[in-house]
């Protein structure tokens, strides 16, 4: 659409040829609807002569009255509204798409390039759909498993580090004090505090409380949480209990429990009683469940 079509149309100055071309544009239907609505508006009725006489009495001097042309005035209002609508649409289109998984939930997301993402409980993912074709970049808070369609570089950013691939399957977990990347297929590039590493399939990179840890190769072809089981290998108990909170949407409290003790094992993400046993038995602690609160406690607890 030529830029002056709207202004000329509002003033009834378009030629037949220009009007025909204007009606073929996508914007015409919206502008026409606004114009019809504007014509239906009616200003409040009042006595112009009486108002003028009153004003002259108050001012005691001659007053010049400018009469407005209602249709042109309303068209100007409609044009202003149209500009506001267009600006709003443009602003909304620049906002990031955001997906989240609440506690005790999982969310599956299909990205614009057909890549697939599964968000674990208590996680959030955002990206710009408008700029997706230019750069495949996402921001992750929490944990997600990615199946990336082949194409240009695909980057996942977290508060701790970023992960870049071309097309592969990998898992990223970025929690408070915990950052882990596991590659299940292809090759993954990890950037952590200026240090870059290449992770081939069947390898992981783990940082706990700022310290890089040795980690064993994964034994599965995808993270166990995708199949409703949370697994850990020599992970401090504090992170295990936080994951339990997310999977079951409960509040966990502890008494006389060494949260730095390393835990190796797994628990069900669908059966709370079984999960409680799976955590407490190897850790040699007890628990009580009251409503939405779980208390884990050691033997020396009063």
N, C-alpha and C positions, 0 to 999 in steps of 0.2 A: 504493500500500500504506500503510495506517495505520501510524504509527511504532511502536505497541506490539504489532503482530502477531507480530514475530519473538520478542520476549521471552515473550509468552503461549504461542506455539507450542512454544518450548523447554521450557516448564513444563507442557505439556498442558492449558492453560487456555482454549484457543479454543473458542467455541461452534461448532456444526455450520455455522451460517451464516457465521461469520467464517472457519472453516477452508476452506469452499468458495471464499470470496472470495480468501483467501490463495493457494490453489492456482492461481488464474488469473493471478497476477502473474508477471513475468519472473524475479524473484529466487528463486521457490520451488524450481525444479529444482536450483539451486546449493545452497541451504540443505539440501534433502533429501539430496543426495549427501554433503554434509559430515556430516550426522547419521548416515547409514548407515555411513560410514567410521568415525565416532567410536564407534559401538556395537560395531564389530568389534574395536576396540582392547581389550586386556586388560592390567591392571596386573600387575607381577611378583608371583609368589606368595610369601607369607611367613606365618610362624606368629605371629599377633597376640598370643596368650597368652604364648608364649615371649618375644617382644620386650618385652612389658609386665613380665614377671618380671625380665628382665635389667636393664631400666631402673630398676626399684625397687631392685634390689640395688646399682646404681651410685649412685643418688641417696639411698637410705636414707629416703625419704619417700614419702607418698602421691602418686600421679600420676593426673591426670584425663585420660581418653582420650576424644577426640571422634571418633566414627565418621562417615566421609564417605558420602554417597549417590552411588555410582558414576555413575549415569545423569545426575543433575543436574550433577555435577562435569564430566563429559565434555561435556555440552551447553554449559556455560559456556566450556569450551575451544573448542568449535566456534563459539560466538558470537564469541569473540575473534578466531579465525581469519577468520571472515566479515568482521568489521570491517577487519582488515588487508588482506584481498583487495579489499574495496571501496575502501579508501584508496589501494591500489596502482593499481587501475584508474583512479581519478580522477586520480592524479598523472601516470600515463602519458598520459592523454588531454590533459593540459595541455602536454605537450612539443611542440616545434616539429617539423614534418616537414622533413627535410633531404635534398636530392638533390645529387649531385656528379658531375663528369666528371673522370676521371683524365687524366694526360698521355696523348696519342695517342688520346683517346677523345672522343666527344660523347654527351650524354644529352638525351633529349626528355622533357618533363614536361607532363602535362595537369593543370591546376589545378582546384579544385572547381567553378569557374564556367565550365569548358570553355575557358578561356584556355590558350594553348600557349606553352611556353618551350623553347628549344633552348640548352643549355649548351655553351659552347666548352670545349676541353681545359683542365684545371687550374682549374676553376671550381666554386663551391658556391652553392646556393640554399636558403633556409630560410623557412618561414612557419608560422603557426598555423592548422591546419585547423579547430580548434574555434571560433576567432573569425573565420573567413573571411567568414561572412555579415555580420558587423558591420563589419569593415574589411578591405579587400583590401590587405594590406601584406606585402612580402617583403624579405628581406635578401640581397644579392648580394655575393659575393667572386669577382672574375674577370670573365667576359664572357658575355652572354646576349642572345638575340634574342627579343623578346616579340611575340606576337599576342594582344592583349587583347580579350576579349569586352566588349561595351558593358554599362555598369552604373554602380555607384557608383565613387568615385575609387579608382584603382589606383596604389599607390605602391611604388617600388623604392628601398630605402635602401642606400647604400654608405658606406664610411669617408670618402669625399671629398665626396659630395653625394647628393641624392635626386632622383628623377624621378617625376612624377605625371601621370596621364592618366585619361580616362574610357573610351576604347575606341580602340585604334590599333595600329600596328606600329612598333616602335622597337628600337634596339640600345643596350646599355649595356656599356661596358668600363671596369672599375675595377681597375687593376693598381698595383703599387708605383710611385708617381710619375707615373701616367698615368690620366686620367679623360676619357672621351669618350662623348657621347650623340648618336645620329643618329636622326632621325625619318623614317620612310619612308611613313607614312600618318597623317592626322589632325593633332592638335596635342599637343605635349609641353611640360610645364612642368618646368624644371630649377632646382633650388635648390642653389647652390654658395657656401658661406661667407656666407650671408645675402643673396646676390644672386640674384634670381629672373629667369629668362628664359623666353620662349615660343619654342618651335621649331616652325615649320610643317613640313609634309612637304617633304623635299628639302633639309634643313638640318642642321647639326651644331654641337656645342659641344665644344671640346677644351681640356684643361688638361694641360700637361707640366711636371713638377717645380714645381708651384705657379703657373705662368705661363699665362695664357689665350692661346691661339694662334688666329691666323686659319686657317680651314679651308675648303676648297672643298666645294661641294655634292656629295653622293654621285651617282655615275653609274648606280647600279643600284637595283632596287626592293627589295633585301634585302642584308644584308652578304655579302661574297664568301666568308667562311669557311664559311657554310652550304653552299656549293657546293664545298667542299674547296680553297679558295684564300685565302691571307692577303695582303691588299693594304695598301700604305702610301703616303702622300703627304707628303714632307718630314718624315719621322719619324726621330729619332736612331737610329743603327744599334744601339745597346744594346737598345732595345725590340724591334727586328726579330729580333735573335738570341735574346732571351728567348722570343719567340713561336715561333721555330723549335724551341727546347728543348721547349716544351709540346706542339707538334704531333707531334713524333717521339720524345719521351721519351728524349732524349739529354742528355749534359752538354757544354756549350760552353765552350771556353777560348780566349783571344785573346792574341796577342803582336804588339806594334808595330801595333796597330789603333786608329784614332781612333774611339772609340765614340760621340762626339758628332756625327760626320759625318751629314748628313741623307740619308736613303734614300728613293727613290721607285721603286716597283716592286711585284712580287708574287712569291709562290712557291707551289708545289703543296704541299698538306697530305698527299698520299698517295704522292708519289715523292720520296724523300730525295735521290737523286743529282741530279735535276732541280732540286730546291729549293736544293741547295748551289751549283749553277751560277748559279741566278737571283739568289742573294745575292752571291756572290763576284765575278762578272764586272762588274756595274755599280759595285761598291765598289772594284774593282781590288785585291783581296786574294786570297790563296791559302788552301787548306785541306787538311787531312789527316783521314782518318776511320779510327779504330782502335777496333773493337768498339763500345762505347756512348759514345765520346768523340769530339768534333769539335774540331779546332784550326784556328782562323782566324788567319792571320798576314800581316803586311805584307812588302814586298820587303826591308826592312832587317833583318828578323829573322835572327840568326845561324844 
